């Protein structure tokens, strides 16, 4: 009976130990607002810089990442110089924004 209890406790400890070490994934979403097409530059899940030329006024993209501490950056430049805005969301929560009163904005955030 003692061996059964010992084995059961050992098994439970192993399950809790390995289940706690899972990497949590975060969902990142970038959005822009404006009235004209823009050039959008952003950091992707691999910390590479991506550029979208002629992005629609209400462009958005998202990705999942397990890279804790990943620096996120969003830069928007309106093609015609009209006002633009941008936001970064992490796990559905807005973490950064700029309501540009100019033709360009830049915002950044960091994954927890």
C-alpha positions as CSV (number, residue, x, y, z in Angstrom):
1,X,0.0,0.0,0.0
2,X,2.9,2.4,0.8
3,X,4.4,1.7,-2.6
4,X,1.1,2.5,-4.3
5,X,0.8,5.8,-2.5
6,X,4.4,6.7,-3.1
7,X,4.1,5.8,-6.9
8,X,0.8,7.9,-7.1
9,X,2.4,10.9,-5.4
10,X,5.5,10.6,-7.7
11,X,3.2,10.5,-10.8
12,X,1.2,13.5,-9.7
13,X,4.4,15.5,-9.0
14,X,5.7,14.6,-12.5
15,X,2.4,15.7,-14.1
16,X,2.4,19.0,-12.3
17,X,6.0,19.7,-13.0
18,X,5.9,19.1,-16.7
19,X,2.5,20.8,-17.2
20,X,3.7,24.0,-15.6
21,X,6.7,24.3,-18.0
22,X,4.5,24.8,-21.1
23,X,5.3,28.0,-23.0
24,X,2.3,30.3,-23.1
25,X,1.4,31.8,-26.4
26,X,0.4,35.4,-26.9
27,X,-1.7,36.7,-29.7
28,X,-0.5,40.0,-31.2
29,X,-2.7,42.1,-33.3
30,X,-1.8,45.3,-35.2
31,X,-4.4,47.7,-36.6
32,X,-4.3,51.0,-38.4
33,X,-6.9,53.7,-39.0
34,X,-6.9,56.4,-41.6
35,X,-8.6,57.7,-44.8
36,X,-5.9,56.8,-47.4
37,X,-3.6,54.0,-48.3
38,X,-0.4,53.7,-46.2
39,X,2.9,52.0,-45.9
40,X,2.9,49.8,-42.8
41,X,6.0,48.4,-41.2
42,X,5.8,46.0,-38.3
43,X,7.7,43.3,-36.3
44,X,6.5,39.8,-36.9
45,X,6.5,36.7,-34.6
46,X,10.2,36.0,-35.5
47,X,11.3,39.6,-34.7
48,X,11.7,40.3,-38.4
49,X,10.5,43.6,-40.0
50,X,7.7,43.2,-42.5
51,X,6.5,46.0,-44.8
52,X,3.1,46.3,-46.5
53,X,2.9,48.9,-49.3
54,X,-0.5,50.4,-50.2
55,X,-2.3,49.0,-47.1
56,X,-6.0,49.8,-46.9
57,X,-7.1,52.5,-44.4
58,X,-8.4,49.9,-42.0
59,X,-5.6,47.3,-42.3
60,X,-5.1,44.7,-39.6
61,X,-2.9,41.6,-39.1
62,X,-2.3,39.2,-36.2
63,X,-0.1,36.3,-35.2
64,X,0.7,34.1,-32.2
65,X,4.1,34.0,-30.5
66,X,5.8,32.3,-27.5
67,X,8.8,34.7,-27.6
68,X,8.5,36.4,-24.2
69,X,10.1,39.8,-24.3
70,X,9.6,40.2,-28.0
71,X,9.8,43.9,-29.0
72,X,6.8,44.8,-31.1
73,X,6.9,47.9,-33.4
74,X,4.3,49.4,-35.7
75,X,5.0,52.3,-38.1
76,X,2.5,53.8,-40.4
77,X,3.1,56.4,-43.1
78,X,0.1,57.7,-45.1
79,X,0.8,57.8,-48.8
80,X,-1.0,61.2,-49.2
81,X,0.0,62.7,-45.9
82,X,-3.5,62.4,-44.3
83,X,-3.8,61.6,-40.6
84,X,-3.2,58.0,-39.5
85,X,-3.5,56.0,-36.3
86,X,-2.3,52.6,-35.1
87,X,-2.8,50.2,-32.2
88,X,-1.1,47.1,-30.8
89,X,-3.1,44.5,-29.0
90,X,-1.7,41.7,-26.9
91,X,-4.1,38.9,-26.0
92,X,-7.0,41.2,-26.9
93,X,-5.9,44.0,-24.6
94,X,-4.8,47.3,-26.2
95,X,-1.2,47.9,-25.1
96,X,-0.1,50.8,-27.3
97,X,-1.7,53.4,-29.6
98,X,-1.2,56.6,-31.5
99,X,-4.0,58.7,-32.9
100,X,-1.8,60.5,-35.3
101,X,-2.6,64.1,-36.1
102,X,0.0,63.8,-38.9
103,X,0.8,61.5,-41.8
104,X,2.9,59.1,-39.8
105,X,2.9,57.3,-36.4
106,X,5.1,54.8,-34.6
107,X,4.1,52.7,-31.6
108,X,5.8,49.9,-29.7
109,X,5.1,47.4,-27.0
110,X,6.8,44.3,-25.5
111,X,5.4,40.8,-25.0
112,X,5.3,39.8,-21.4
